Every structure is written in structure tokens, then in C-alpha cells.
Amino acid sequence: SALYLHQMADNHSFGMAPCVK
């Protein structure tokens, strides 16, 4: 996710959903 600097390799749509684990 772009906003999360590809944390979970874009689990969700560009950081719209909490991609942080």
C-alpha cells in the first residue's frame, strides 16, 4: 500500500484499508 510504503505488499488497495500488521 502506497501510504504504508508497501508494508504488506499491498494487501489492500493503496492503504485504504489498514494494511499494518
C-alpha positions in Angstrom: 0.0 0.0 0.0 1.4 3.3 -1.1 0.5 5.1 2.2 2.2 2.3 4.2 5.3 2.2 1.9 4.2 -1.3 0.7 4.2 -2.8 4.2 2.2 -5.9 3.4 3.0 -5.8 -0.3 -0.4 -4.2 -1.0 -2.7 -6.5 0.9 -5.4 -3.9 0.4 -6.0 -1.1 -2.1 -3.3 1.5 -1.6 -3.6 1.9 2.1 -7.4 2.5 2.1 -7.7 -0.4 4.5 -5.4 -0.9 7.5 -2.5 -2.9 5.9 -0.5 -2.7 9.1 0.1 -6.0 10.9 
